Amino acid sequence: MFDSVRTRLTIWHAGVLALSLIVFALLVYYAAASIFYARQDELLRSTAETVASAYVQELEEEQSVAKANDVVLAQMIFPNRYVEVVDTTGQVVAWSSNLAGHQLTIPVSTLSEARERGGSFLVLNSLRVAVVPLSPDRRKQLGFAIVAEPLSVIEEGLRRLRRYFLAGVPLVLLLASLGGYFLARKSLSPIALMNQQTQRITAENLSAQLDVANPRDEVGRLALTINALLARLDAAFQEQQRFIADASHELRTPLAVLRGETEVALQQERATPEYKESLALIKDEAERLSRIVENLFLLARQPVEAASMVRDTVRLDALVADCARAAQVLATQKGLRLNISGELRAITVNGDDEMLKRMLLNLLDNAVKYTPSGGEVSIALGSQNGEGRIVVTDNGIGIPAEDQPRIFDRFYRVDKTRSRALGGAGLGLSIARWIAEGHGGSLSVESAPGKGSAFTVELPLKES
């Protein structure tokens, strides 16, 4: 039960609301009690002042204390209130009929306080008592008017207020909890729907997308994020499937040649030159198979080892010179000119020397393969805006514009027949770009059919 987010939200909502209502009820209750008691004191004081004023007026008119007592107490009747008149020493001189036999004895300290402040209050025998001088003039010591009222009048009102709170707070809490549960269920229903849709997505339908009701709220943004994740997974899964299919295809060809040539050689006795020719073919296919396996192994490590390449100081000028010497052999065999141009000064980067050599040799090997005899391959080295630039240019067959965005994909070849004849598997450029990006750089191409290609490597220079 408590595993449900909806239930936990409702419980939290109800708990916070219950605490808030209890605190609010307590504040209202004590504020109301304070107001009730203050109002009672105000009314008692007002009544006492009225009694005192009427008493003094009768006394001045009749010049008789006894008659003033009788007239005031007979004419002034207050329900649920008790009236008493005392002299300056606190002796009772008159009282209302409902006080018969139960006169109030007021402490002398209270009378003194009333005389000094013009009035005082005390609680006596469960009564709230107000005491005021009969005359506001302190020089006239006539006595005091006393008015009392039971505290039960206020306590009854407070009891009613408590009953209202005890009945109302649980009712409000119940209604609010039901409303909170409904709102939580309504708010979480898109997530429940997303859960159902996600459970139906498998490896066969990764292209499926979750419904997005409102892309601007939190749930909508979550659905968009999941959709983006699914799209990346689908792309990665499809790329993996293509990689497996292409790898199987590339491996099947040399293996078929090896098997076929071996079977032919073993079918009958042959002369030594024929055996040598078969073994040479087997050797070439075995070397091609070895290169494919090595490249596949390197590509398989990309996600893991791209960030863990060796970071040493590498001089690009020395790297270009070493790779040019190695590529010169291939260029000479094919009748090509290989030129080096650009800055001769030391240009350094942080990187893996062996990986960077592999990248540049792949680019040079690619340029030599696709440049006809008599053509030219050049390497230019320079630096600009904090980056080292290596540009490998050839005047070979070029690359059509529609194929240029895909030439860095694994196993992609513009002319598959020509590439296979030249021993290519479509992995060299993919490896070269991965190495460049693994060093925080980039590899781009500019090409036109029949005019050649220019591959540009940009690598961040080492900070001095």
Residue pairs with C-beta under 8 A, 6 or more apart in sequence:
1 7
2 8
2 11
5 184
5 188
6 181
6 184
6 185
6 188
9 180
9 184
9 188
10 177
10 180
10 181
10 184
13 176
13 177
13 180
13 184
14 173
14 176
14 177
14 180
17 173
17 176
17 177
17 180
18 169
18 173
21 169
21 172
21 173
22 169
25 165
25 169
28 165
29 158
29 161
29 162
29 165
32 158
32 161
33 154
33 158
36 154
36 157
36 158
37 128
37 154
40 128
40 149
40 153
40 154
41 121
41 128
41 130
43 149
44 81
44 121
44 128
44 129
44 130
44 147
44 148
44 149
45 119
45 121
45 130
45 132
47 78
47 81
47 83
47 130
47 147
48 119
48 130
48 131
48 132
48 145
48 146
48 147
49 119
49 132
49 145
50 76
51 72
51 76
51 83
51 85
51 145
51 147
52 132
52 133
52 134
52 135
52 144
52 145
54 72
54 75
54 76
55 68
55 69
55 72
55 85
55 134
55 145
56 134
56 135
56 142
58 67
58 68
58 71
58 72
59 65
59 68
59 142
62 68
62 71
65 93
69 85
69 93
69 94
70 94
72 85
72 94
73 83
73 85
73 94
73 95
73 96
73 97
76 83
77 96
78 96
78 147
80 149
80 150
80 153
81 96
81 147
81 148
81 149
82 95
82 96
82 98
82 99
82 104
82 127
82 147
82 148
82 149
83 95
83 96
83 99
83 145
83 146
83 147
84 92
84 94
84 95
84 96
84 99
84 103
84 104
84 145
84 146
84 147
84 148
85 92
85 93
85 94
85 95
85 134
85 143
85 144
85 145
85 146
86 92
86 93
86 106
86 111
86 143
86 144
86 146
87 93
87 142
87 143
88 111
88 141
88 142
88 143
88 144
90 105
90 106
90 108
90 111
92 103
92 104
93 143
95 103
104 124
104 125
104 127
104 129
104 146
104 148
105 124
106 122
106 124
106 129
106 131
106 144
106 146
107 122
110 120
110 122
110 131
111 120
111 131
111 144
113 120
114 120
114 131
114 132
114 133
114 144
115 133
115 138
115 144
118 132
118 133
118 136
119 130
119 131
119 132
119 133
120 130
120 131
121 128
121 129
121 130
121 131
122 129
122 131
123 129
123 151
124 148
126 150
126 151
126 152
127 148
127 149
127 150
127 151
128 148
128 149
128 150
128 151
128 154
129 146
129 147
129 148
130 146
130 147
130 148
131 144
131 145
131 146
132 144
132 145
133 142
133 143
133 144
133 145
134 140
134 142
134 143
134 144
134 145
135 141
135 142
187 219
190 213
190 219
190 220
190 223
191 219
191 222
193 211
194 210
194 211
194 219
194 222
194 223
194 226
197 208
197 210
197 211
198 210
198 226
200 208
201 208
201 230
203 237
206 230
206 233
206 234
206 237
207 230
207 231
207 234
208 230
209 227
209 230
210 223
210 226
210 227
210 230
211 223
212 220
212 223
212 224
212 227
213 219
213 220
214 220
215 221
215 223
215 224
239 410
242 410
242 411
243 299
243 410
243 411
246 410
246 411
246 426
247 292
247 296
247 411
249 411
250 292
250 411
250 425
250 426
251 289
251 292
251 293
253 420
254 285
254 286
254 288
254 289
254 292
255 289
257 281
257 285
258 282
258 285
258 286
258 289
261 278
261 281
261 282
261 285
262 278
262 282
264 278
265 274
265 275
265 278
270 278
288 423
288 425
291 423
291 425
292 425
292 427
295 425
295 427
295 428
295 431
296 427
298 431
299 410
299 427
299 430
299 431
299 434
302 434
306 434
306 437
306 438
307 438
309 351
309 352
309 355
309 438
309 439
310 351
310 352
310 353
310 354
310 355
311 350
311 351
311 352
312 350
312 351
312 352
312 353
313 348
313 349
313 350
313 462
314 348
314 349
314 350
314 351
314 352
314 353
314 356
315 346
315 347
315 348
316 347
316 348
316 349
316 381
316 388
316 390
316 459
317 343
317 344
317 345
317 346
317 347
317 381
319 353
319 356
319 357
319 360
320 340
320 360
320 379
320 381
320 390
321 340
322 357
323 357
323 360
323 361
323 364
323 379
324 338
324 340
324 364
324 379
326 361
326 364
327 338
327 361
327 364
327 365
327 368
327 377
328 338
330 364
330 365
330 368
331 337
331 338
331 368
331 377
334 368
334 371
334 373
335 373
335 374
336 368
336 371
336 373
336 374
336 375
336 376
336 377
337 375
337 376
337 377
338 376
338 377
338 378
338 379
339 376
339 377
339 378
339 379
340 378
340 379
340 380
340 381
341 378
341 379
341 380
341 381
342 379
342 380
342 381
342 382
342 391
343 381
343 382
343 383
347 381
347 382
347 383
347 388
347 461
348 461
348 462
349 356
349 388
349 439
349 459
349 460
349 461
349 462
350 439
350 460
350 462
351 439
351 459
352 435
352 439
355 435
355 438
355 439
356 435
356 439
356 459
358 431
358 432
358 435
359 431
359 432
359 435
359 436
359 443
359 457
360 379
360 390
360 392
360 457
362 428
362 429
362 431
362 432
363 392
363 428
363 429
363 432
363 455
363 457
364 377
364 379
364 392
365 428
366 424
366 428
366 429
366 455
367 377
367 392
367 393
367 394
367 396
367 453
367 455
368 377
368 394
369 422
369 423
369 424
370 394
370 396
370 397
370 422
370 453
371 377
371 394
371 395
371 396
371 397
371 452
372 396
372 397
375 394
375 395
375 396
375 452
376 394
376 395
377 392
377 393
377 394
378 392
378 393
378 394
379 390
379 391
379 392
379 393
380 389
380 390
380 391
380 393
381 388
381 389
381 390
382 388
382 389
382 391
383 389
383 461
386 460
386 461
387 441
387 458
387 459
387 460
387 461
388 458
388 459
388 460
388 461
389 456
389 457
389 458
390 456
390 457
390 459
391 454
391 455
391 456
391 457
392 454
392 455
392 457
393 452
393 453
393 454
393 455
394 452
394 453
394 454
395 451
395 452
396 452
396 453
397 449
397 450
397 452
398 447
398 448
398 449
398 450
398 451
398 452
398 453
399 407
399 414
399 445
399 447
399 449
399 453
400 414
400 449
401 448
403 412
403 414
404 445
404 447
406 412
407 414
407 429
407 445
408 429
408 430
408 432
408 433
408 443
409 426
409 430
410 426
410 427
410 430
411 425
411 426
411 427
412 426
412 430
413 419
413 420
413 424
413 426
419 425
419 426
429 443
432 443
432 455
432 457
433 443
436 442
436 443
436 457
436 458
436 459
437 443
439 459
439 460
440 459
440 460
441 457
441 458
441 459
441 460
442 457
442 458
443 455
443 456
443 457
443 458
444 455
444 456
444 458
445 453
445 454
445 455
445 456
446 453
446 454
446 456
447 453
447 454
